[in-house]
Amino acid sequence: MVSSSAGPRGDQPRRRVFAAEYKLRIVAEYDGASTPGERGALLRREGLYHSHIIEWRKARDAGTLVARPAAERLEAGQDKENEQTPARRRRRGPTGEQAELQRLRRQNEKLARDLARTQAALDIMGKAHALLELLSESAEPTREPGPST
């Protein structure tokens, strides 16, 4: 077995990531296509599927797909408008410190709920004790001074 320096998944295909500018440009070009077969030709040329267009259009309409201004692209060194540019890599999950923080927050919330439940139970027990004491006092026969034998 030959090991790869790229890791255990080095030989598998990588998921393509498209920049927001590219997505917006392709959706605009797709929507502007008027002759029969032009949309399909665009998808074949770019190696895309119709589902890409649907998802990108939804994101655009929801306002979550916004192109950065040209000045920002120049500062970031991404001024290749006609090229697919991979977006900045995002971490898949929280870091160890973030995971620990989330775990501790959940534990803290659980302990706070348990404490509130225990305090409510103690409050009820105290009221029940006071009520039983009151009932006990009122049920005791009072000795009236009477004829002593």
Secondary structure, 3 states (H helix, E strand, C coil): CCCCCCCCCCCCCCCCCCCHHHHHHHHHHHHHCCCCCHHHHHHHHHCCCHHHHHHHHHHHHHCCCCCCCHHHHHHHCCCCCCCCCCCCCCCCCCCHHHHHHHHHHHHHHHHHHHHHHHHHHHHHHHHHHHHHHHHHHHHCCCCCCCCCC
